[in-house]
Amino acid sequence: MFSINSTIGLFAHVDLSALPEEKTALFIEGLVLHYGNHQALLDIHMRIANGQV
């Protein structure tokens, strides 16, 4: 599946959940982030491939 953003360009949607561990640059599981007293993020899970950071 592809999506086009007129200001950024063409992106392919890739399922990174099956990305091999050795090709993972950043792996986040269960991230919770507060900005002052405001909860900004809750239970974020993310995997970023090498070369994509």
mmCIF file as Biopython writes it, N, C-alpha, C and O atoms, coordinates in Angstrom:
data_model
#
loop_
_atom_site.group_PDB
_atom_site.id
_atom_site.type_symbol
_atom_site.label_atom_id
_atom_site.label_alt_id
_atom_site.label_comp_id
_atom_site.label_asym_id
_atom_site.label_entity_id
_atom_site.label_seq_id
_atom_site.pdbx_PDB_ins_code
_atom_site.Cartn_x
_atom_site.Cartn_y
_atom_site.Cartn_z
_atom_site.occupancy
_atom_site.B_iso_or_equiv
_atom_site.auth_seq_id
_atom_site.auth_asym_id
_atom_site.pdbx_PDB_model_num
ATOM 1   N N  . MET A ? 1  ? 0.836  -1.170 0.000  1.0 0.0 1  A 1 
ATOM 2   C CA . MET A ? 1  ? 0.000  0.000  0.000  1.0 0.0 1  A 1 
ATOM 3   C C  . MET A ? 1  ? 0.883  1.236  0.000  1.0 0.0 1  A 1 
ATOM 4   O O  . MET A ? 1  ? 1.893  1.275  0.703  1.0 0.0 1  A 1 
ATOM 5   N N  . PHE A ? 2  ? 0.520  2.238  -0.772 1.0 0.0 2  A 1 
ATOM 6   C CA . PHE A ? 2  ? 1.271  3.482  -0.860 1.0 0.0 2  A 1 
ATOM 7   C C  . PHE A ? 2  ? 0.373  4.656  -0.523 1.0 0.0 2  A 1 
ATOM 8   O O  . PHE A ? 2  ? -0.828 4.631  -0.795 1.0 0.0 2  A 1 
ATOM 9   N N  . SER A ? 3  ? 0.953  5.672  0.063  1.0 0.0 3  A 1 
ATOM 10  C CA . SER A ? 3  ? 0.220  6.914  0.281  1.0 0.0 3  A 1 
ATOM 11  C C  . SER A ? 3  ? 1.093  8.066  -0.192 1.0 0.0 3  A 1 
ATOM 12  O O  . SER A ? 3  ? 2.320  7.996  -0.135 1.0 0.0 3  A 1 
ATOM 13  N N  . ILE A ? 4  ? 0.453  9.115  -0.655 1.0 0.0 4  A 1 
ATOM 14  C CA . ILE A ? 4  ? 1.187  10.267 -1.164 1.0 0.0 4  A 1 
ATOM 15  C C  . ILE A ? 4  ? 0.866  11.480 -0.310 1.0 0.0 4  A 1 
ATOM 16  O O  . ILE A ? 4  ? -0.299 11.820 -0.101 1.0 0.0 4  A 1 
ATOM 17  N N  . ASN A ? 5  ? 1.898  12.118 0.172  1.0 0.0 5  A 1 
ATOM 18  C CA . ASN A ? 5  ? 1.771  13.356 0.924  1.0 0.0 5  A 1 
ATOM 19  C C  . ASN A ? 5  ? 2.386  14.435 0.050  1.0 0.0 5  A 1 
ATOM 20  O O  . ASN A ? 5  ? 3.573  14.359 -0.270 1.0 0.0 5  A 1 
ATOM 21  N N  . SER A ? 6  ? 1.625  15.420 -0.337 1.0 0.0 6  A 1 
ATOM 22  C CA . SER A ? 6  ? 2.086  16.415 -1.300 1.0 0.0 6  A 1 
ATOM 23  C C  . SER A ? 6  ? 3.293  17.210 -0.815 1.0 0.0 6  A 1 
ATOM 24  O O  . SER A ? 6  ? 4.055  17.716 -1.639 1.0 0.0 6  A 1 
ATOM 25  N N  . THR A ? 7  ? 3.488  17.333 0.484  1.0 0.0 7  A 1 
ATOM 26  C CA . THR A ? 7  ? 4.631  18.104 0.969  1.0 0.0 7  A 1 
ATOM 27  C C  . THR A ? 7  ? 5.846  17.239 1.261  1.0 0.0 7  A 1 
ATOM 28  O O  . THR A ? 7  ? 6.963  17.754 1.308  1.0 0.0 7  A 1 
ATOM 29  N N  . ILE A ? 8  ? 5.659  15.947 1.459  1.0 0.0 8  A 1 
ATOM 30  C CA . ILE A ? 8  ? 6.785  15.087 1.831  1.0 0.0 8  A 1 
ATOM 31  C C  . ILE A ? 8  ? 7.159  14.106 0.732  1.0 0.0 8  A 1 
ATOM 32  O O  . ILE A ? 8  ? 8.350  13.898 0.495  1.0 0.0 8  A 1 
ATOM 33  N N  . GLY A ? 9  ? 6.208  13.500 0.056  1.0 0.0 9  A 1 
ATOM 34  C CA . GLY A ? 9  ? 6.539  12.581 -1.013 1.0 0.0 9  A 1 
ATOM 35  C C  . GLY A ? 9  ? 5.803  11.264 -0.917 1.0 0.0 9  A 1 
ATOM 36  O O  . GLY A ? 9  ? 4.703  11.197 -0.368 1.0 0.0 9  A 1 
ATOM 37  N N  . LEU A ? 10 ? 6.408  10.215 -1.451 1.0 0.0 10 A 1 
ATOM 38  C CA . LEU A ? 10 ? 5.800  8.895  -1.562 1.0 0.0 10 A 1 
ATOM 39  C C  . LEU A ? 10 ? 6.345  7.986  -0.466 1.0 0.0 10 A 1 
ATOM 40  O O  . LEU A ? 10 ? 7.555  7.924  -0.246 1.0 0.0 10 A 1 
ATOM 41  N N  . PHE A ? 11 ? 5.445  7.280  0.222  1.0 0.0 11 A 1 
ATOM 42  C CA . PHE A ? 11 ? 5.842  6.379  1.301  1.0 0.0 11 A 1 
ATOM 43  C C  . PHE A ? 11 ? 5.211  5.012  1.102  1.0 0.0 11 A 1 
ATOM 44  O O  . PHE A ? 11 ? 4.047  4.916  0.714  1.0 0.0 11 A 1 
ATOM 45  N N  . ALA A ? 12 ? 5.968  3.958  1.363  1.0 0.0 12 A 1 
ATOM 46  C CA . ALA A ? 12 ? 5.429  2.604  1.352  1.0 0.0 12 A 1 
ATOM 47  C C  . ALA A ? 12 ? 5.137  2.205  2.792  1.0 0.0 12 A 1 
ATOM 48  O O  . ALA A ? 12 ? 5.967  2.425  3.673  1.0 0.0 12 A 1 
ATOM 49  N N  . HIS A ? 13 ? 3.973  1.624  3.041  1.0 0.0 13 A 1 
ATOM 50  C CA . HIS A ? 13 ? 3.627  1.138  4.375  1.0 0.0 13 A 1 
ATOM 51  C C  . HIS A ? 13 ? 4.207  -0.264 4.528  1.0 0.0 13 A 1 
ATOM 52  O O  . HIS A ? 13 ? 3.903  -1.157 3.738  1.0 0.0 13 A 1 
ATOM 53  N N  . VAL A ? 14 ? 5.032  -0.449 5.533  1.0 0.0 14 A 1 
ATOM 54  C CA . VAL A ? 14 ? 5.736  -1.706 5.745  1.0 0.0 14 A 1 
ATOM 55  C C  . VAL A ? 14 ? 5.415  -2.216 7.146  1.0 0.0 14 A 1 
ATOM 56  O O  . VAL A ? 14 ? 5.411  -1.449 8.110  1.0 0.0 14 A 1 
ATOM 57  N N  . ASP A ? 15 ? 5.146  -3.509 7.249  1.0 0.0 15 A 1 
ATOM 58  C CA . ASP A ? 15 ? 4.905  -4.124 8.555  1.0 0.0 15 A 1 
ATOM 59  C C  . ASP A ? 15 ? 6.253  -4.394 9.214  1.0 0.0 15 A 1 
ATOM 60  O O  . ASP A ? 15 ? 6.951  -5.340 8.847  1.0 0.0 15 A 1 
ATOM 61  N N  . LEU A ? 16 ? 6.616  -3.566 10.182 1.0 0.0 16 A 1 
ATOM 62  C CA . LEU A ? 16 ? 7.911  -3.709 10.846 1.0 0.0 16 A 1 
ATOM 63  C C  . LEU A ? 16 ? 7.875  -4.674 12.014 1.0 0.0 16 A 1 
ATOM 64  O O  . LEU A ? 16 ? 8.912  -4.934 12.625 1.0 0.0 16 A 1 
ATOM 65  N N  . SER A ? 17 ? 6.709  -5.211 12.340 1.0 0.0 17 A 1 
ATOM 66  C CA . SER A ? 17 ? 6.624  -6.148 13.463 1.0 0.0 17 A 1 
ATOM 67  C C  . SER A ? 17 ? 7.386  -7.435 13.183 1.0 0.0 17 A 1 
ATOM 68  O O  . SER A ? 17 ? 7.796  -8.127 14.115 1.0 0.0 17 A 1 
ATOM 69  N N  . ALA A ? 18 ? 7.579  -7.763 11.913 1.0 0.0 18 A 1 
ATOM 70  C CA . ALA A ? 18 ? 8.304  -8.979 11.545 1.0 0.0 18 A 1 
ATOM 71  C C  . ALA A ? 18 ? 9.763  -8.689 11.195 1.0 0.0 18 A 1 
ATOM 72  O O  . ALA A ? 18 ? 10.467 -9.574 10.708 1.0 0.0 18 A 1 
ATOM 73  N N  . LEU A ? 19 ? 10.220 -7.473 11.433 1.0 0.0 19 A 1 
ATOM 74  C CA . LEU A ? 19 ? 11.586 -7.085 11.111 1.0 0.0 19 A 1 
ATOM 75  C C  . LEU A ? 19 ? 12.571 -7.863 11.985 1.0 0.0 19 A 1 
ATOM 76  O O  . LEU A ? 19 ? 12.416 -7.892 13.205 1.0 0.0 19 A 1 
ATOM 77  N N  . PRO A ? 20 ? 13.590 -8.500 11.376 1.0 0.0 20 A 1 
ATOM 78  C CA . PRO A ? 20 ? 14.577 -9.236 12.169 1.0 0.0 20 A 1 
ATOM 79  C C  . PRO A ? 20 ? 15.294 -8.305 13.150 1.0 0.0 20 A 1 
ATOM 80  O O  . PRO A ? 20 ? 15.530 -7.136 12.847 1.0 0.0 20 A 1 
ATOM 81  N N  . GLU A ? 21 ? 15.634 -8.828 14.313 1.0 0.0 21 A 1 
ATOM 82  C CA . GLU A ? 21 ? 16.250 -8.025 15.369 1.0 0.0 21 A 1 
ATOM 83  C C  . GLU A ? 21 ? 17.521 -7.325 14.903 1.0 0.0 21 A 1 
ATOM 84  O O  . GLU A ? 21 ? 17.773 -6.189 15.302 1.0 0.0 21 A 1 
ATOM 85  N N  . GLU A ? 22 ? 18.322 -7.974 14.073 1.0 0.0 22 A 1 
ATOM 86  C CA . GLU A ? 22 ? 19.580 -7.378 13.619 1.0 0.0 22 A 1 
ATOM 87  C C  . GLU A ? 22 ? 19.363 -6.219 12.644 1.0 0.0 22 A 1 
ATOM 88  O O  . GLU A ? 22 ? 20.298 -5.466 12.375 1.0 0.0 22 A 1 
ATOM 89  N N  . LYS A ? 23 ? 18.160 -6.063 12.113 1.0 0.0 23 A 1 
ATOM 90  C CA . LYS A ? 23 ? 17.849 -4.951 11.213 1.0 0.0 23 A 1 
ATOM 91  C C  . LYS A ? 23 ? 17.057 -3.854 11.923 1.0 0.0 23 A 1 
ATOM 92  O O  . LYS A ? 23 ? 16.562 -2.931 11.275 1.0 0.0 23 A 1 
ATOM 93  N N  . THR A ? 24 ? 16.936 -3.946 13.232 1.0 0.0 24 A 1 
ATOM 94  C CA . THR A ? 24 ? 16.200 -2.970 14.023 1.0 0.0 24 A 1 
ATOM 95  C C  . THR A ? 24 ? 17.163 -1.969 14.639 1.0 0.0 24 A 1 
ATOM 96  O O  . THR A ? 24 ? 18.086 -2.358 15.355 1.0 0.0 24 A 1 
ATOM 97  N N  . ALA A ? 25 ? 16.957 -0.670 14.367 1.0 0.0 25 A 1 
ATOM 98  C CA . ALA A ? 25 ? 17.794 0.375  14.956 1.0 0.0 25 A 1 
ATOM 99  C C  . ALA A ? 25 ? 17.232 0.839  16.289 1.0 0.0 25 A 1 
ATOM 100 O O  . ALA A ? 25 ? 17.987 1.159  17.207 1.0 0.0 25 A 1 
ATOM 101 N N  . LEU A ? 26 ? 15.901 0.878  16.400 1.0 0.0 26 A 1 
ATOM 102 C CA . LEU A ? 26 ? 15.259 1.371  17.613 1.0 0.0 26 A 1 
ATOM 103 C C  . LEU A ? 26 ? 14.005 0.562  17.877 1.0 0.0 26 A 1 
ATOM 104 O O  . LEU A ? 26 ? 13.171 0.388  16.988 1.0 0.0 26 A 1 
ATOM 105 N N  . PHE A ? 27 ? 13.870 0.061  19.113 1.0 0.0 27 A 1 
ATOM 106 C CA . PHE A ? 27 ? 12.701 -0.716 19.508 1.0 0.0 27 A 1 
ATOM 107 C C  . PHE A ? 27 ? 12.154 -0.119 20.795 1.0 0.0 27 A 1 
ATOM 108 O O  . PHE A ? 27 ? 12.874 -0.013 21.788 1.0 0.0 27 A 1 
ATOM 109 N N  . ILE A ? 28 ? 10.886 0.272  20.781 1.0 0.0 28 A 1 
ATOM 110 C CA . ILE A ? 28 ? 10.234 0.868  21.949 1.0 0.0 28 A 1 
ATOM 111 C C  . ILE A ? 28 ? 9.014  0.036  22.284 1.0 0.0 28 A 1 
ATOM 112 O O  . ILE A ? 28 ? 8.231  -0.318 21.403 1.0 0.0 28 A 1 
ATOM 113 N N  . GLU A ? 29 ? 8.856  -0.276 23.563 1.0 0.0 29 A 1 
ATOM 114 C CA . GLU A ? 29 ? 7.698  -1.059 23.997 1.0 0.0 29 A 1 
ATOM 115 C C  . GLU A ? 29 ? 7.145  -0.472 25.290 1.0 0.0 29 A 1 
ATOM 116 O O  . GLU A ? 29 ? 7.858  -0.359 26.287 1.0 0.0 29 A 1 
ATOM 117 N N  . GLY A ? 30 ? 5.868  -0.102 25.263 1.0 0.0 30 A 1 
ATOM 118 C CA . GLY A ? 30 ? 5.182  0.382  26.452 1.0 0.0 30 A 1 
ATOM 119 C C  . GLY A ? 30 ? 5.581  1.785  26.891 1.0 0.0 30 A 1 
ATOM 120 O O  . GLY A ? 30 ? 5.537  2.084  28.084 1.0 0.0 30 A 1 
ATOM 121 N N  . LEU A ? 31 ? 5.969  2.650  25.959 1.0 0.0 31 A 1 
ATOM 122 C CA . LEU A ? 31 ? 6.388  4.011  26.296 1.0 0.0 31 A 1 
ATOM 123 C C  . LEU A ? 31 ? 5.219  4.844  26.801 1.0 0.0 31 A 1 
ATOM 124 O O  . LEU A ? 31 ? 4.149  4.866  26.192 1.0 0.0 31 A 1 
ATOM 125 N N  . VAL A ? 32 ? 5.430  5.524  27.912 1.0 0.0 32 A 1 
ATOM 126 C CA . VAL A ? 32 ? 4.472  6.484  28.466 1.0 0.0 32 A 1 
ATOM 127 C C  . VAL A ? 32 ? 5.234  7.791  28.632 1.0 0.0 32 A 1 
ATOM 128 O O  . VAL A ? 32 ? 6.318  7.806  29.215 1.0 0.0 32 A 1 
ATOM 129 N N  . LEU A ? 33 ? 4.675  8.893  28.123 1.0 0.0 33 A 1 
ATOM 130 C CA . LEU A ? 33 ? 5.360  10.180 28.174 1.0 0.0 33 A 1 
ATOM 131 C C  . LEU A ? 33 ? 4.439  11.253 28.731 1.0 0.0 33 A 1 
ATOM 132 O O  . LEU A ? 33 ? 3.291  11.391 28.310 1.0 0.0 33 A 1 
ATOM 133 N N  . HIS A ? 34 ? 4.961  12.003 29.680 1.0 0.0 34 A 1 
ATOM 134 C CA . HIS A ? 34 ? 4.226  13.137 30.249 1.0 0.0 34 A 1 
ATOM 135 C C  . HIS A ? 34 ? 4.923  14.429 29.853 1.0 0.0 34 A 1 
ATOM 136 O O  . HIS A ? 34 ? 6.152  14.494 29.829 1.0 0.0 34 A 1 
ATOM 137 N N  . TYR A ? 35 ? 4.146  15.449 29.544 1.0 0.0 35 A 1 
ATOM 138 C CA . TYR A ? 35 ? 4.643  16.787 29.256 1.0 0.0 35 A 1 
ATOM 139 C C  . TYR A ? 35 ? 4.095  17.675 30.360 1.0 0.0 35 A 1 
ATOM 140 O O  . TYR A ? 35 ? 2.961  18.147 30.288 1.0 0.0 35 A 1 
ATOM 141 N N  . GLY A ? 36 ? 4.912  17.898 31.380 1.0 0.0 36 A 1 
ATOM 142 C CA . GLY A ? 36 ? 4.414  18.567 32.583 1.0 0.0 36 A 1 
ATOM 143 C C  . GLY A ? 36 ? 3.434  17.642 33.282 1.0 0.0 36 A 1 
ATOM 144 O O  . GLY A ? 36 ? 3.762  16.485 33.548 1.0 0.0 36 A 1 
ATOM 145 N N  . ASN A ? 37 ? 2.242  18.125 33.583 1.0 0.0 37 A 1 
ATOM 146 C CA . ASN A ? 37 ? 1.202  17.301 34.209 1.0 0.0 37 A 1 
ATOM 147 C C  . ASN A ? 37 ? 0.317  16.608 33.191 1.0 0.0 37 A 1 
ATOM 148 O O  . ASN A ? 37 ? -0.581 15.855 33.566 1.0 0.0 37 A 1 
ATOM 149 N N  . HIS A ? 38 ? 0.556  16.848 31.903 1.0 0.0 38 A 1 
ATOM 150 C CA . HIS A ? 38 ? -0.284 16.292 30.843 1.0 0.0 38 A 1 
ATOM 151 C C  . HIS A ? 38 ? 0.329  15.002 30.300 1.0 0.0 38 A 1 
ATOM 152 O O  . HIS A ? 38 ? 1.509  14.976 29.951 1.0 0.0 38 A 1 
ATOM 153 N N  . GLN A ? 39 ? -0.460 13.940 30.228 1.0 0.0 39 A 1 
ATOM 154 C CA . GLN A ? 39 ? 0.016  12.692 29.631 1.0 0.0 39 A 1 
ATOM 155 C C  . GLN A ? 39 ? -0.094 12.823 28.123 1.0 0.0 39 A 1 
ATOM 156 O O  . GLN A ? 39 ? -1.196 12.918 27.584 1.0 0.0 39 A 1 
ATOM 157 N N  . ALA A ? 40 ? 1.046  12.827 27.436 1.0 0.0 40 A 1 
ATOM 158 C CA . ALA A ? 40 ? 1.083  13.031 25.994 1.0 0.0 40 A 1 
ATOM 159 C C  . ALA A ? 40 ? 0.998  11.715 25.223 1.0 0.0 40 A 1 
ATOM 160 O O  . ALA A ? 40 ? 0.355  11.659 24.176 1.0 0.0 40 A 1 
ATOM 161 N N  . LEU A ? 41 ? 1.637  10.659 25.725 1.0 0.0 41 A 1 
ATOM 162 C CA . LEU A ? 41 ? 1.643  9.357  25.059 1.0 0.0 41 A 1 
ATOM 163 C C  . LEU A ? 41 ? 1.356  8.269  26.081 1.0 0.0 41 A 1 
ATOM 164 O O  . LEU A ? 41 ? 1.721  8.389  27.251 1.0 0.0 41 A 1 
ATOM 165 N N  . LEU A ? 42 ? 0.698  7.202  25.628 1.0 0.0 42 A 1 
ATOM 166 C CA . LEU A ? 42 ? 0.377  6.086  26.515 1.0 0.0 42 A 1 
ATOM 167 C C  . LEU A ? 42 ? 0.562  4.769  25.781 1.0 0.0 42 A 1 
ATOM 168 O O  . LEU A ? 42 ? -0.056 4.541  24.741 1.0 0.0 42 A 1 
ATOM 169 N N  . ASP A ? 43 ? 1.411  3.903  26.318 1.0 0.0 43 A 1 
ATOM 170 C CA . ASP A ? 43 ? 1.599  2.538  25.819 1.0 0.0 43 A 1 
ATOM 171 C C  . ASP A ? 43 ? 1.964  2.491  24.334 1.0 0.0 43 A 1 
ATOM 172 O O  . ASP A ? 43 ? 1.303  1.810  23.550 1.0 0.0 43 A 1 
ATOM 173 N N  . ILE A ? 44 ? 3.017  3.217  23.951 1.0 0.0 44 A 1 
ATOM 174 C CA . ILE A ? 44 ? 3.479  3.265  22.566 1.0 0.0 44 A 1 
ATOM 175 C C  . ILE A ? 44 ? 4.446  2.113  22.315 1.0 0.0 44 A 1 
ATOM 176 O O  . ILE A ? 44 ? 5.372  1.885  23.093 1.0 0.0 44 A 1 
ATOM 177 N N  . HIS A ? 45 ? 4.221  1.396  21.230 1.0 0.0 45 A 1 
ATOM 178 C CA . HIS A ? 45 ? 5.098  0.315  20.777 1.0 0.0 45 A 1 
ATOM 179 C C  . HIS A ? 45 ? 5.563  0.689  19.375 1.0 0.0 45 A 1 
ATOM 180 O O  . HIS A ? 45 ? 4.744  0.990  18.507 1.0 0.0 45 A 1 
ATOM 181 N N  . MET A ? 46 ? 6.877  0.670  19.149 1.0 0.0 46 A 1 
ATOM 182 C CA . MET A ? 46 ? 7.396  1.114  17.861 1.0 0.0 46 A 1 
ATOM 183 C C  . MET A ? 46 ? 8.714  0.412  17.558 1.0 0.0 46 A 1 
ATOM 184 O O  . MET A ? 46 ? 9.527  0.183  18.453 1.0 0.0 46 A 1 
ATOM 185 N N  . ARG A ? 47 ? 8.915  0.077  16.309 1.0 0.0 47 A 1 
ATOM 186 C CA . ARG A ? 47 ? 10.166 -0.520 15.844 1.0 0.0 47 A 1 
ATOM 187 C C  . ARG A ? 47 ? 10.586 0.259  14.601 1.0 0.0 47 A 1 
ATOM 188 O O  . ARG A ? 47 ? 9.789  0.439  13.680 1.0 0.0 47 A 1 
ATOM 189 N N  . ILE A ? 48 ? 11.833 0.719  14.575 1.0 0.0 48 A 1 
ATOM 190 C CA . ILE A ? 48 ? 12.345 1.487  13.441 1.0 0.0 48 A 1 
ATOM 191 C C  . ILE A ? 48 ? 13.528 0.728  12.861 1.0 0.0 48 A 1 
ATOM 192 O O  . ILE A ? 48 ? 14.433 0.314  13.585 1.0 0.0 48 A 1 
ATOM 193 N N  . ALA A ? 49 ? 13.508 0.551  11.552 1.0 0.0 49 A 1 
ATOM 194 C CA . ALA A ? 49 ? 14.547 -0.206 10.856 1.0 0.0 49 A 1 
ATOM 195 C C  . ALA A ? 49 ? 15.838 0.598  10.728 1.0 0.0 49 A 1 
ATOM 196 O O  . ALA A ? 49 ? 15.812 1.829  10.753 1.0 0.0 49 A 1 
ATOM 197 N N  . ASN A ? 50 ? 16.969 -0.101 10.591 1.0 0.0 50 A 1 
ATOM 198 C CA . ASN A ? 50 ? 18.254 0.549  10.325 1.0 0.0 50 A 1 
ATOM 199 C C  . ASN A ? 50 ? 18.131 1.422  9.086  1.0 0.0 50 A 1 
ATOM 200 O O  . ASN A ? 50 ? 17.465 1.043  8.123  1.0 0.0 50 A 1 
ATOM 201 N N  . GLY A ? 51 ? 18.759 2.573  9.104  1.0 0.0 51 A 1 
ATOM 202 C CA . GLY A ? 51 ? 18.742 3.472  7.959  1.0 0.0 51 A 1 
ATOM 203 C C  . GLY A ? 51 ? 17.494 4.328  7.858  1.0 0.0 51 A 1 
ATOM 204 O O  . GLY A ? 51 ? 17.364 5.104  6.911  1.0 0.0 51 A 1 
ATOM 205 N N  . GLN A ? 52 ? 16.573 4.211  8.802  1.0 0.0 52 A 1 
ATOM 206 C CA . GLN A ? 52 ? 15.333 4.976  8.762  1.0 0.0 52 A 1 
ATOM 207 C C  . GLN A ? 52 ? 15.290 6.053  9.840  1.0 0.0 52 A 1 
ATOM 208 O O  . GLN A ? 52 ? 14.306 6.785  9.949  1.0 0.0 52 A 1 
ATOM 209 N N  . VAL A ? 53 ? 16.341 6.151  10.626 1.0 0.0 53 A 1 
ATOM 210 C CA . VAL A ? 53 ? 16.369 7.113  11.736 1.0 0.0 53 A 1 
ATOM 211 C C  . VAL A ? 53 ? 17.112 8.350  11.304 1.0 0.0 53 A 1 
ATOM 212 O O  . VAL A ? 53 ? 17.255 9.289  12.087 1.0 0.0 53 A 1 
#
